Amino acid sequence: MRVSIRSTVFITAILCVFFHSTVRAEEGECLADSGPCAEDPSCPSRPHIIRCASKYLDKNQNKMLEREELEEAINSLPWLARGVLKIIGSVDKIMEKCDADNDGAIGMETDMPATEETCLASCFKRKAFKSAFFPECIE
């Protein structure tokens, strides 16, 4: 069986995301049922992701993640992490799924509650998003 380089890189990227998260949990940084950070590291909640995105990605702290802030965050990632984010989608796809009112920004308090079924709806996508942008967040 012949495996393409692209497939190998993709599989390696996914393994890196999961390995990285597992190691951090084993280091005891934020295990489930451990006080104020009682987040399950294998499945971060949407409220946790929203709090972390607000802290780490919302540069002007207006409680909205503008397209430009999202693009800047993605462009600042190493190429391997950018490959993993393809699972979530392009900036256009993320905006389509998460910007409920189509105003060019994802409102932490408005759009995120309105897009529970479409925006970072699975554990896998939330974990990939967290691992890429703010693996150390314990908000």
URFENGI-V918273 format. One record per residue. N is the residue number from 1. RES is the residue in three letters. PSI is psi in radians with two decimals (* if undefined). Layout:
n: [N:N]
res: [RES:RES]
psi: [PSI:PSI]
This chain:
n: [1:2:3:4:5:6:7:8:9:10:11:12:13:14:15:16:17:18:19:20:21:22:23:24:25:26:27:28:29:30:31:32:33:34:35:36:37:38:39:40:41:42:43:44:45:46:47:48:49:50:51:52:53:54:55:56:57:58:59:60:61:62:63:64:65:66:67:68:69:70:71:72:73:74:75:76:77:78:79:80:81:82:83:84:85:86:87:88:89:90:91:92:93:94:95:96:97:98:99:100:101:102:103:104:105:106:107:108:109:110:111:112:113:114:115:116:117:118:119:120:121:122:123:124:125:126:127:128:129:130:131:132:133:134:135:136:137:138:139]
res: [MET:ARG:VAL:SER:ILE:ARG:SER:THR:VAL:PHE:ILE:THR:ALA:ILE:LEU:CYS:VAL:PHE:PHE:HIS:SER:THR:VAL:ARG:ALA:GLU:GLU:GLY:GLU:CYS:LEU:ALA:ASP:SER:GLY:PRO:CYS:ALA:GLU:ASP:PRO:SER:CYS:PRO:SER:ARG:PRO:HIS:ILE:ILE:ARG:CYS:ALA:SER:LYS:TYR:LEU:ASP:LYS:ASN:GLN:ASN:LYS:MET:LEU:GLU:ARG:GLU:GLU:LEU:GLU:GLU:ALA:ILE:ASN:SER:LEU:PRO:TRP:LEU:ALA:ARG:GLY:VAL:LEU:LYS:ILE:ILE:GLY:SER:VAL:ASP:LYS:ILE:MET:GLU:LYS:CYS:ASP:ALA:ASP:ASN:ASP:GLY:ALA:ILE:GLY:MET:GLU:THR:ASP:MET:PRO:ALA:THR:GLU:GLU:THR:CYS:LEU:ALA:SER:CYS:PHE:LYS:ARG:LYS:ALA:PHE:LYS:SER:ALA:PHE:PHE:PRO:GLU:CYS:ILE:GLU]
psi: [2.30:2.22:2.28:2.76:-0.68:-0.77:-0.72:-0.77:-0.75:-0.83:-0.74:-0.72:-0.78:-0.77:-0.68:-0.74:-0.84:-0.67:-0.77:-0.80:-0.69:-0.76:-0.77:-0.70:-0.70:-0.47:-0.10:0.38:-0.69:1.43:2.70:2.53:0.58:1.13:-2.44:-0.29:0.40:1.03:2.44:1.98:-0.36:-0.23:1.40:2.49:2.79:-0.77:-0.66:-0.81:-0.71:-0.80:-0.76:-0.72:-0.68:-0.73:-0.76:-0.49:-0.47:1.48:-0.64:0.06:0.76:0.24:0.46:2.39:1.76:2.71:-0.76:-0.69:-0.71:-0.79:-0.76:-0.75:-0.79:-0.75:-0.39:-0.14:2.64:2.73:-0.61:-0.78:-0.64:-0.62:-0.70:-0.65:-0.25:-0.43:-0.72:-0.72:3.04:3.00:-0.73:-0.76:-0.73:-0.80:-0.72:-0.71:-0.46:-0.35:1.48:-0.65:0.10:0.71:0.15:0.13:2.57:1.88:2.15:-0.62:-0.25:-1.03:-0.71:-0.80:-0.53:-0.22:0.52:-0.59:-0.31:-0.49:2.00:0.84:-0.41:2.69:-0.75:-0.79:-0.71:-0.72:-0.73:-0.75:-0.83:-0.82:-0.61:-0.78:-0.63:1.14:-0.43:-0.07:2.29:0.44:*]
